[in-house]
Amino acid sequence: ERDITRSIRLIARACKRFASKGLRSLVVTISNTERDKFLLFAAEEGVKAISYGNGITAKDAAIIFRGGEGDGLCGTAANYAEGVDLPGGIAPVIFFLRPGYPPPKDPGSVFEERRFGRARWGIWNWRMMLQALQVRGRNIRKASDLGVTFFVSQQFRRFLFGSLPKWLQKAY
């Protein structure tokens, strides 16, 4: 209980340590509730976190961050898992809190459970593999880019290593 809250606080502390060394971070969460918790903890830790809301769109927040403002950029996977490029040391550190498995009572989940039975986990894990690779690719766009991605949840252990390209498996 409260594992997610503790993990989010640890991420905020790690962002502060990285910021003190001049390294900026991208924090990707699944829900807005987790994003809001991170922003609260980041403020308590003294991390200048940039995010969207209060009239600022996710795109505008990313542009502000790319412009050099803030120690960290935080958003949900829906906004920052793909389509945001942060190469060349803009955000060499990425934290991905947890995979976004669908809610069990969601109509799509119920349909997939009825249609595919236990095989639905293979489909869901495949979707999470793609999402994890997309998040990992935010700061590493070519072989000369340097960066690190922390996959925080133990749920990533199920599929992450096998989904990485061969050249990255050595770094796992």
KOLVO-91464 format. One record per residue (C-alpha): x, y, z; chain. Coordinates in steps of 0.5 Angstrom, whole numbers, plus 500, padded with zeros to 3 digits. Layout:
// KOLVO-91464
atom xx X; yy Y; zz Z; c A
...
END
This chain:
// KOLVO-91464
atom xx 500; yy 500; zz 500; c A
atom xx 502; yy 507; zz 498; c A
atom xx 508; yy 504; zz 494; c A
atom xx 506; yy 509; zz 488; c A
atom xx 506; yy 515; zz 493; c A
atom xx 513; yy 513; zz 496; c A
atom xx 516; yy 512; zz 489; c A
atom xx 514; yy 518; zz 486; c A
atom xx 517; yy 522; zz 492; c A
atom xx 523; yy 518; zz 491; c A
atom xx 523; yy 520; zz 484; c A
atom xx 522; yy 527; zz 486; c A
atom xx 528; yy 527; zz 490; c A
atom xx 532; yy 523; zz 485; c A
atom xx 530; yy 529; zz 480; c A
atom xx 533; yy 534; zz 485; c A
atom xx 540; yy 530; zz 485; c A
atom xx 540; yy 530; zz 478; c A
atom xx 539; yy 537; zz 477; c A
atom xx 544; yy 539; zz 482; c A
atom xx 549; yy 536; zz 477; c A
atom xx 546; yy 540; zz 471; c A
atom xx 542; yy 534; zz 469; c A
atom xx 535; yy 535; zz 467; c A
atom xx 529; yy 530; zz 467; c A
atom xx 523; yy 527; zz 464; c A
atom xx 518; yy 524; zz 469; c A
atom xx 512; yy 520; zz 465; c A
atom xx 506; yy 518; zz 469; c A
atom xx 500; yy 514; zz 467; c A
atom xx 495; yy 518; zz 471; c A
atom xx 494; yy 526; zz 472; c A
atom xx 493; yy 524; zz 479; c A
atom xx 500; yy 521; zz 479; c A
atom xx 503; yy 527; zz 475; c A
atom xx 500; yy 532; zz 481; c A
atom xx 503; yy 528; zz 486; c A
atom xx 510; yy 529; zz 483; c A
atom xx 509; yy 536; zz 482; c A
atom xx 507; yy 537; zz 489; c A
atom xx 513; yy 533; zz 492; c A
atom xx 518; yy 536; zz 487; c A
atom xx 515; yy 543; zz 490; c A
atom xx 517; yy 540; zz 497; c A
atom xx 524; yy 538; zz 494; c A
atom xx 525; yy 544; zz 491; c A
atom xx 525; yy 542; zz 484; c A
atom xx 523; yy 547; zz 479; c A
atom xx 518; yy 542; zz 475; c A
atom xx 515; yy 544; zz 468; c A
atom xx 508; yy 541; zz 467; c A
atom xx 501; yy 543; zz 463; c A
atom xx 495; yy 545; zz 466; c A
atom xx 492; yy 552; zz 468; c A
atom xx 492; yy 554; zz 461; c A
atom xx 498; yy 551; zz 459; c A
atom xx 498; yy 546; zz 454; c A
atom xx 502; yy 539; zz 454; c A
atom xx 506; yy 542; zz 447; c A
atom xx 507; yy 549; zz 450; c A
atom xx 510; yy 546; zz 457; c A
atom xx 515; yy 541; zz 452; c A
atom xx 517; yy 548; zz 448; c A
atom xx 518; yy 552; zz 455; c A
atom xx 522; yy 546; zz 457; c A
atom xx 526; yy 545; zz 451; c A
atom xx 528; yy 552; zz 451; c A
atom xx 532; yy 551; zz 458; c A
atom xx 527; yy 553; zz 463; c A
atom xx 526; yy 548; zz 469; c A
atom xx 529; yy 542; zz 472; c A
atom xx 524; yy 537; zz 470; c A
atom xx 518; yy 536; zz 465; c A
atom xx 513; yy 532; zz 468; c A
atom xx 507; yy 529; zz 464; c A
atom xx 502; yy 523; zz 463; c A
atom xx 504; yy 518; zz 458; c A
atom xx 498; yy 520; zz 453; c A
atom xx 502; yy 526; zz 452; c A
atom xx 510; yy 525; zz 453; c A
atom xx 511; yy 518; zz 451; c A
atom xx 511; yy 519; zz 444; c A
atom xx 512; yy 525; zz 439; c A
atom xx 517; yy 529; zz 444; c A
atom xx 524; yy 529; zz 442; c A
atom xx 529; yy 531; zz 448; c A
atom xx 536; yy 529; zz 445; c A
atom xx 543; yy 532; zz 446; c A
atom xx 542; yy 533; zz 453; c A
atom xx 536; yy 537; zz 454; c A
atom xx 533; yy 531; zz 458; c A
atom xx 538; yy 526; zz 459; c A
atom xx 534; yy 522; zz 465; c A
atom xx 528; yy 519; zz 464; c A
atom xx 523; yy 516; zz 469; c A
atom xx 517; yy 512; zz 467; c A
atom xx 513; yy 510; zz 473; c A
atom xx 509; yy 504; zz 471; c A
atom xx 506; yy 501; zz 465; c A
atom xx 499; yy 503; zz 463; c A
atom xx 495; yy 497; zz 463; c A
atom xx 488; yy 498; zz 462; c A
atom xx 483; yy 498; zz 468; c A
atom xx 480; yy 491; zz 469; c A
atom xx 472; yy 494; zz 468; c A
atom xx 474; yy 498; zz 462; c A
atom xx 469; yy 495; zz 457; c A
atom xx 475; yy 494; zz 452; c A
atom xx 478; yy 490; zz 457; c A
atom xx 472; yy 486; zz 458; c A
atom xx 472; yy 485; zz 451; c A
atom xx 479; yy 483; zz 450; c A
atom xx 478; yy 478; zz 456; c A
atom xx 472; yy 475; zz 453; c A
atom xx 475; yy 474; zz 446; c A
atom xx 482; yy 472; zz 448; c A
atom xx 482; yy 469; zz 455; c A
atom xx 489; yy 469; zz 458; c A
atom xx 492; yy 471; zz 452; c A
atom xx 490; yy 478; zz 453; c A
atom xx 496; yy 479; zz 457; c A
atom xx 500; yy 478; zz 451; c A
atom xx 497; yy 483; zz 448; c A
atom xx 497; yy 488; zz 454; c A
atom xx 504; yy 486; zz 455; c A
atom xx 506; yy 488; zz 447; c A
atom xx 502; yy 494; zz 448; c A
atom xx 506; yy 496; zz 454; c A
atom xx 513; yy 494; zz 450; c A
atom xx 511; yy 499; zz 445; c A
atom xx 510; yy 504; zz 450; c A
atom xx 516; yy 503; zz 454; c A
atom xx 520; yy 503; zz 448; c A
atom xx 517; yy 510; zz 446; c A
atom xx 519; yy 513; zz 453; c A
atom xx 526; yy 510; zz 452; c A
atom xx 526; yy 514; zz 445; c A
atom xx 525; yy 521; zz 448; c A
atom xx 532; yy 522; zz 449; c A
atom xx 536; yy 517; zz 445; c A
atom xx 535; yy 519; zz 438; c A
atom xx 541; yy 517; zz 435; c A
atom xx 547; yy 512; zz 437; c A
atom xx 551; yy 519; zz 439; c A
atom xx 546; yy 521; zz 444; c A
atom xx 547; yy 519; zz 451; c A
atom xx 541; yy 518; zz 456; c A
atom xx 538; yy 514; zz 462; c A
atom xx 531; yy 511; zz 463; c A
atom xx 529; yy 509; zz 470; c A
atom xx 523; yy 504; zz 469; c A
atom xx 521; yy 504; zz 476; c A
atom xx 515; yy 499; zz 477; c A
atom xx 517; yy 492; zz 478; c A
atom xx 512; yy 490; zz 472; c A
atom xx 517; yy 492; zz 467; c A
atom xx 521; yy 486; zz 469; c A
atom xx 516; yy 482; zz 465; c A
atom xx 517; yy 484; zz 458; c A
atom xx 522; yy 490; zz 458; c A
atom xx 529; yy 486; zz 457; c A
atom xx 526; yy 482; zz 451; c A
atom xx 523; yy 488; zz 448; c A
atom xx 530; yy 492; zz 448; c A
atom xx 534; yy 492; zz 441; c A
atom xx 540; yy 488; zz 442; c A
atom xx 545; yy 494; zz 442; c A
atom xx 541; yy 496; zz 449; c A
atom xx 540; yy 490; zz 452; c A
atom xx 548; yy 490; zz 454; c A
atom xx 546; yy 497; zz 458; c A
atom xx 540; yy 493; zz 462; c A
END
